[in-house]
Amino acid sequence: MAEISVGQDATDLGAWGTYQEPTRECDVVMKGGITSGVLYPLAVCELAATYHLRNVGGTSAGAIAAAAAAAAEHGRAIDAPTAGYQALAALPDWLGSDRNLEELFRPTATTRGVHKVLMRLVQPKKNWPMILASVVAAGFSGRRAWLPVLGALPGLICFLALGISDPASWWTWGALVVALLLTLLGLVVGAVLSLVLTSGEKLDQNGYGVVAGSSSYDGKDSLSDWLADTIDTLAGRPTDGAPLTFGDLWKGPDGTGTALAPHVNLEMLTTNVTQGRPTRLPDELVPGYCFTEKEFRLLFPERVVQHLKAHRGGEIKGGYLIPMPHVRDLPVVVATRMSLSFPLLISAVPLHAVDFSMGTGRHERVWFSDGGITSNFPISFFDAMLPSRPTFGINLREFHPRYQKSTTDERANVWMPRTNSGGQREWWSRWDATGIKGVGKFLRAIADTMQNWVDNTQTRVPGYRDRIVHISHDHTEGGLNLAMPPEVLKALSTRGRCAGQRLVDYYTNPPGAPLAIDELYRNEEGTAGERVVSWENHRRIRLRTSLSLVTSVTGMLVDGYDATYRGDLAAPAADVPSYPFTNATQHALVRAVMDGSSGPGPRSGLVKLTEEIRAVEATGLRVPLVVGSPRPAPVMRVWPGGGRSARATGGEEP
């Protein structure tokens, strides 16, 4: 019998030597989820003990984890407790102590009152007296402090009038109580109105969020300050020098990598709210965007702003608009901050560009907010038709109604398909509430669908679902729960480690090899269904689906390639309306691709190939490659790209 794997439980993730002899390579993509990011460090460390991370991606909180992972990969070889993966492994303990996680989200002076109310509202166990007290306190701040006074005035007048009447009457005492309640109600209503009106102004001034990222109200580090220092520390760089850039990641610590063959590649998504589309960073941060020093000082520490100024991409425009640098010189913390701008909690990032459709040539603000608005789990990052290494996905989701949280074994709170049929069932949104609460749940389900339908569809596709590990959480864990107690944070980080172990166990052991985790899948007879999910099986799935797609797309291309298109293809450059072939060699190449040659004689291009494929397919009903291929069958579609990669257009040298 094969030896049973016991996973990586005995691995010392805080030891430098654990990460010095990885034997494989992988990519990893992490889902967004604000504080759920505490799940990721140990998951990544488990992967890094076996794999070199070549491509790392994420959105929102997943972008924070991705940036930290890429920095740790950059600093892997540095034998110091503050650098590399050994430092990343220590991060959950730091976040779980002394309210460090909560303290990272420090507001500016402008939004301090709104911040107090918001932090109390997002807690799973709400303290309503404290919430009301913070609302009243916030309502009295600012220039609308008269609103709560005005709201309380009618009740207060009644209370005072009754107070000087006959105190012996029970009616008087009852009326006094009613007047007091009316006073308090008017006070709260006025405070809420004052808070709402004032908050709108303050959020507008602060980039539509209560936490800017730097320049906190008391001068202490806020989110971007900590993030910039953490990224540099993990990469083995000083925190008082130039920040880690994408170019540094591409070159690697030994300087041998390039933009097109990077040592480690980091990508993330942000949402261009002004233009209504996702933007892939860093490549789609094309020339033409500018920033202002005043706005960026609220978002980033001083050394990051100074680096952006020193590496600006051109001359300053209008005396204050500074062109963004080439992507090789873009600090990692800038792209990360653009991806994690959770609406209302974390300020959006303003850049400036020209809307040429207006014909004015004037720069206007372009707002970038949370990447999770358009794709919270970009599992298609780094995809290839025939991959040379696995691209792992780490997904976050609520517990399934049939499988409740285990308080004794965190491995049971992590799920991953074991068979080819696993993971293709739909994930249902349910709500049992009625009345106005039911309406609210319905509207939330609609918003979730608008946000996640692309990701939800992609995660069911064969060749995708088998490489995704799912980490479950309940309403008290992750999300906006910034004040989670240390024991909850500890459980989440352990759960993340279990997810990393699951990926390593499944993808480094062949199909059917016994694993320690099999004990969780034993039925009443004491046997576990055989696991087929593995790297060997993943390659087979991708080969089958890709071949099926290629024959399908080639057939569609040839079906439309009639005499008219053949004439278009043969036409000289002077006779075509647009997009002529650039030279005779290119023209001959495309004719060879379709017809095999540019003149008479035997043909061996796509037309001939398709004819031969269809001749074989016609020999039997079960011969076409689509028969027996993985389900649901994927499709190819035309999807707008970002144009030429910004990293490929400027060369490697300044």
N, C-alpha and C positions, 0 to 999 in steps of 0.2 A: 504493500500500500504506500502511496506517495506520502511524503512527510507533510504534516499539516502546518501551514503558515500561521504564525501567531501575531501577524501584523507588526507594527512598529512601536508597541507600547513601551518597550524597554529602551527605545532610542532617547538619548539625552539631547533634546532639541536646543539646549543652551550651550552645547559644546562646539567649539570651532571645528574640530575634527570630523564631526558628523556630516559636514557639507563639502568635504574636500575631495571625495572620490565618487561623484555621481556617474552612473554608467549609461544614462539615457538622456533624451531631450524631450521636452514637452512645451506646449503653450497652455495658457490658462486664462479664462474669462470669468469675471466675478460680477454678480448682480448687485444693484444698488439697494439701499435700505437704511440710510442714516446711521444710527448707532449699531445696526446689525454688523457693521464693519468689525466689531470685536470678534466675530466668528472667524475672520479670515487669516490672521497672522499664523496660528498654529497649523491651519490647513495648508498654507503655502510652505511652511517649514517642513512639514511631512513630505510634501512633493519634492522640495529642494534637496532632501537627503538622498533621493534616488535620481532626480532629474535636474539637468540644466534647464532653466527657464529661458526660452528663446523669444517668445512673444507673450506679452502680458497686456490684458485689456480689462476695462471695466467702466462702469457708469456710476455717478453719484458717490455713495459711500464705497462702492466697488472701485471707483477711480482712486480713492485714497489708498485702498488696499493694493491696487495695481501699482501705483506709484511707489509705495513702500516695498513691494516685492521686487520691482525693477531696480530700485536703489540697493536693496539687499543683495541682489544678484551681482550688481556692479561691485559691491564691497565684499563679495563672498570670500576672496582670498586673503582678506586682511585679518590677521590674528589679533583681534581686540574685542573686548566684551561689548563695546559700544557700536560696533560695525557689523555689517552682514546679517546673516540669518540668525546668529546667536543673539543679536540685539533685537531682531524682529520677534523672536520667541519670548523675550522679556516684556514686550509691549502690552499684552493683555493684563499682566499683573499690575503694571503702572496705571493703566486705564481704570482698573477696578479698585484702586486705593485712593483715599483722601478726596473723593469726589472729583478726581482729575478729569474724567470724561465730561461731566457737567460743566466744569470750569473752563473747558475749551471754547464753549459757546458764549463768550463774553460780548455783551452789546456795546454800542457806542453810547455816549452821554445822551444823544438825542432819543434813543429808543429804549432806554433803561426801564422805564415804567411799563411799556408794552411788553418787554421781555419778561418781566416778573409775572404778568398775567398769563402770557403764553406758556411759560414753563410750568405753571400750576395747572393749566387747562389740559396739557398733554399727558399728565400723569395718569396711570391706569386706576389708581385709587385716589379719587378727587376729594380734597378737603374744601368743601364749599364755603365754610366761614372764612378760611384764608383766601380763597378765590375772590369772594365778595369784598374782603378787606383790601386786597390788592387792586381790584377794579375801582373802588372808591378812592384809594390813594392816587391811582393814575388819573382818575377823573378830575382831581383837584390840581393836577399839574398842568402847566401851560396856560394859554390865554383864555381857555373856556372853563376855568374853575367856577365861574358863576352858574353854570348849568346844574351841577348837583345842588347848589344852594337854592336855585330857583325851584328845582324839583321838590326839595324838602320843605319849602316855604309854606305851601298851603296847609300841610299837616301840622307844621310847627305852630302856625297861627291858631289853628283849632285847638291844639294841645294847650297853648298858653291861655286861650280864652276859657277853656274848661277848667284850667287850673285855678282860676280865681272865682269859680262858681261854688255852689254848695257842696262841700266835700263829703257830707253825710249821705248823699244820694248814691245808691248803687248804679243808677243810670249814668251818673257823672263819672264814676270809676270805669265803667264799661266804655264810655265814650273816650276817656283818656287813653285807654289801651288801644282803641281803634285809631285815634289821632296819632299815637306814637307809631303804630304800624304804618299808617299812611305817610308819616314823616320819613321813616326808614325806606319805604318803598320808593317814594319820590326821590330820596337821596341816591338810591341805587340806580334808578332809571336815568336820572340826570347825569350820574357818573358814567353809566354805560354810553349814553349819547355823547358826552364829552370825550370819552376814550375813543369811540369809533371815529368821530370827526378829527380828533387830534392825531390818532394813529394813522389815518390816511395821509395826512400831511407829512408825518415823520417817516413813514415807510417810503413815501415818494422821494423824500430827501435822501434816504439811506439805501436807494437802489432796490426798493420793494422787499426789504428783509430787515429783521431786527439785529442780526449779527453780520457785520461787514467783513470781518476776518482779521482786521488789524485795528489800531487806534481805538482800543477799548476805553470805556469811560474812566477806568482807574489806572490806565497805563500798563496793565499787566498783559501778558501774552494772550491773544485770542487764537482762533482756529488757524488762520493762515500763518501766523507767527510760529506756532508750534509745528505746523505741517512743514514749513520751509526748513526749520532746524532738524526735524526728524528725518526728512528725506536726505539731507546732507550728512547727518550722523550715520545713517544706515549705509550710505555710500562710502563712508570713511573719509569725509571731507570736513574741514573746519566750518563752524557755524557763524564765523565772522568774516567769511570771504565770499567769493562769487558762488551763486547757487548752482546746483546740479542742473545741467541742460540736457536736452534730447541728444545733442551732438556728443556729449560726454557718454551717454548710454550707448550710442551707436559705436563709438570708437572703442569703448571698453577701457578698463584700467591700464592695459598695455598699449593702447593707441592703435591697434591693428585692424579694428573694425571699420566699416564704412556705412554710409547712410543706406545703401542698397544691400549690404551684407552686414547687418549690425551685430554687435556682441549681444545686446539685448534690445528688443524693440518694444516700446510702450505706446499704446494707443488708447484713447478714451473718447466718449461722446459728450458733447454739450448740445443744447438746443438753442438755435438762433430764433428767438421768439419774434423778432422784428420781421424776419423773412419766412417764418413758419416752417422750419425744417430742421432735421438733425444736422450737426456738423461734426465730422470726425477729426479729432485732434491727434497729432499736430498738423497733419498734412493739408487739411482744408482751411487752415488759418493763412490764407493766401495774402500776397502783398496787396496793399491798399487799405488795410486796417490801421487805425491810429488809436492812441490812448492819450489821456491827459494826466499830467503828474498829480494834480489835485485829487482826481477821482481814484487813481490807483494807490495813493497813500492811505486811503481808507481800507483798501482791500489787501495790501501786501506790506511786508516789512520794508524798511528803508533800503536795505542792501539789495533787495530784489528790484525795487524801483530804479535804483542807481544802475544796476546791471542792464535793465531794459533801455535806459537812456544812453548808456555807453555803447550799446550794440544796436542802436536804432537802425531801421531799414532805409533811411533816406533823410533828407533835409526836413527840419521842423516846418510844419505848415501853419500859416496864420499866426505864428508866434507862440502857439501852445499845443498844437496837435503833433504828437511824436509818433512816427511810423513804427509799427511793431517790427521786431527783428526777424531775420530769416529763421525758419523753424529749427535749424541746428543750434541757434543761440537762444532759443526760447527756454526759460526755466521750467522745469517739470512742475513746480508748484503753481505756476500760472495756469497751465492747462488743467491741472487737477482742480484748482479753485473754480475754474469755469465750468467744470463738469458737476460739481457738488452743490451748486447754488439752489438748494431746496427752497421752493417758493415760500415767501413770507418769513421763514426762519433764517435763511442765509441770503444775503443780498445778491441780486443779479450783477453780472459784470458788464459794464458799458465799454464798447469800442466805438470808433467813429469811422464812417465810410461814406462814399458818395453814391446816392441813388441816381444813376445816370438817366433813368426814365423821367426824372423831373426836369432835366435840362438846365439845372441851375449850377452844377459843379460844386455845390455847397455840401460840406460834411455834416452828417447827422448821426445821432446815437443809434447804435445797433446793440440790442440787449441780448445777452447770453445767459440762460438759466439752466436749471438742472437737466442733465442728459437723460434722466429717467422719464422726463415728460414725453419723449418720443421713442425711447427704447431703454428699458431698465435692465435688459439682459441681452446684450448683443452677441449671442452665441455664434453668429456667423463670422465674427472676426477671425481672421487668419485662416479661413477655410481654404481647402484645396480639393480638387476632384479626386485625386489620389494622394492622400497625405503621407508624408514621410515620418510623422510623429503625431501623437494624439494631441488634440486641443481640448483640454478639460474645461467643463463648465461647472461652476458652483452656484447653485440656485437656492433662494430663500423662499419659503412658503409657509402658510399656516398649517397646523396639524389637520389631517384628514379626520372627518367625524368617526370613522371606524378605527382609527389608530391614535389613541390618546397619548399624551406625553408620559414617558417613563421617567420616574424620579430616581431610579436605581441604576440604570444603564444608559448612558448617553448614546451608545451605539444604536440603540433602538429608536432614537430621535433623528436618525439619518437614514435616508433611503436612496437606493440606486437600483436600476433594473438589473436583473440577473439573466433574463432570457431575451430573445429577440422580440417577443410580444410585449414585454414590459415597457411601461412609460408612454404608450400610445393612447390611453384612455383620456377622455376630456376631463378637465378640472372644472368643477361646477361652483358657481357662486350661489349661495343659499341665504335666505333671510326669512325668519319666522315672524317677524314683527308685523303689526298691523297699524292702521291709522297713519299719522304723520311720521312716526318712526319707520314704518314700512316704506313710505314714500322716500324718506331719506336713504334707506338701504338700497332701494331701487336705483336712485340717482347715483349712489356710490358705485353700484355694479356697472352702470353705464360708463362712468368715468374710468373705472378700472379696465373696461373693455376697450375704450378709446386709447388708453395708454399702452395696454399690453397685448393687443390682439396679434401683432406681428410676432412678438416674442413667444406668445403662447402657441401660435401655429408652428413656428420654427422648432420648438422643443419637442414636438411629436414626430418630426421627420426622422426616418431611419438614417443612421449614421450621425445623428445629433443626440437623440434621446439616450443612446447607450453610453455616452461619455459625460453625462450630466449627473452630478450627485446633488441630492435635495436635502437641505437642512431645514427642519421644521421648527417653528417657534409659535408661541401663543401671544395674546394681547399684552402680557406683562413684560415681554422680552423684545428687544430690538425696537424698530420703528422710531418713534420720537421720544421714547422713554430714556431721557438723558440722565435721570437720577436713579438708575437701577442699582440695587444693593450689590455689594461685592460678591455675594454667593451666586447671584443670577449671572453676573458677568463671568464668573469662574465657570459656571455650567455652560454658558454659550461658547467660551473659548475652547473648553474641552470637547464640545459638540463639533466645533470646527475642526479640531484635530482628528476626531473620528471620521469626518468627511474626507480629509486628506489621506488617512489610512485606507479608507475604502477604495479610493481611486488607485492608490499604489498597489494594493492587494489584487484588485481585479485586473489591472493592466500590466502587471509584471509576472503574473502566473497564467499558464495556459488554461484553456477552457476545461472545466471539470476538475481541476486540481483542488483538493480539499483545503478549506480555509477555516480559521477559527471563527470567523463571522457566520459560518454556515449554521451555527447553533441557533441563531435567531430565526432561521427559516425552516426549522424542523416541524413537520406536521405531527398529528396525533400518533402516527406509527413510528415517529422518531427518525424519519428520513427527510433530508432537504432536497428539493428539486435541483437538478444539475445546473450549475452556472455555465452559461455560454459566453456572457459578456467578457471581453478580453481584447487585447490589442490585435491578436490574430483574427478574431471574429470581426472586429471593427474594420480591418483592412478588407476583409471579404465583403462586408456590406457596402463599403464605398466603391469597391470594384464593380459590384453588381449594379448598384444604382447609377454610377457614372456611365457605364457602358450602355445601359438602357436609355439614359438621357441623351447621349451622343447620337445613338442611332435614331432616336425620335427627332431631335433637332436637325440632324442632317437630312432626314426625310422631308421635313417641313421646308427646308431651304431649297432642296431640289424640286419639290412639288411646285414651288412658285417660280422656279427658274425656267420660264418659257422663252419663246423666240424673241419676245420684246426685250426681256432682261438680257438675253444673250447678245442682242444687238446693242443694247446700252453698254454692255461690258466691252464690246469690240470697238466702240466708237472712239475716234481720235480725240485728244484733249481739246482741240479747238471746237468740237461739236457738242460738248457736254455742258449743261447749264451751270454746274458748280462742282466743287470737290473733284477736280481731275486727278488722275494718278500723277505722282510727283516726277516719275521718270519712266522710261521704256522698260526697265528691268522690273519695276513694281507692277506695271501693266501686264507684263508677261507672266509674272508670278500669280496674280489673281486669276488669270485665265487658265493657268495650269492647275490651280487649286480646284476650280470648278470643272473644267473639261479635260484636264490632263495634258493639253497642249494648245497652242494658239492656232493650229492649222489642221488640215485633214490628217487622217491616220488613226491608229489605235488610241483610245482614250483611257486614262487611269485616274481621273480626278474624282471629285465627290459624286458627280453624276453616275459614273461607271461603278463606283463603290456602292452607291445606294441601289443601283440595279442588281448588283450581285447579292447584296444583303436581302433584298426583297425576294429574289429568286429562291434563296435558301429558306426564308420565312414561309414561303408559299408551300413548302413541302409537308407541313404539318401544323395543326392548330396550336401545339404547345412548343413550337420552335422559336417564335419571336422572343427577344431578350426581356421584354416586359413581363412575360409569363414567369411566375415564380420569383420575381424580384421583390425586395422588401417593400412593405406597405406601412403607412400610406405613401404612394409613389410621389417623389418630389417632382417639381417642374422647373424648367428654366424660364426666366422672364427677363425682359429688358428693364434695367434699373439705372437711374441716373447716377453716374459716378461723380467724383469731385474734380474731374479734369486731370491734368498732369500733376503728379505728386509734387508738392512743394519741395520735398527733400531732394527730388531728382533734378530740379531745374536750376539750382544754384551752385551745384558742385560741392565738394567737401571743404575746400579751402575758402577763407574769406576773400 
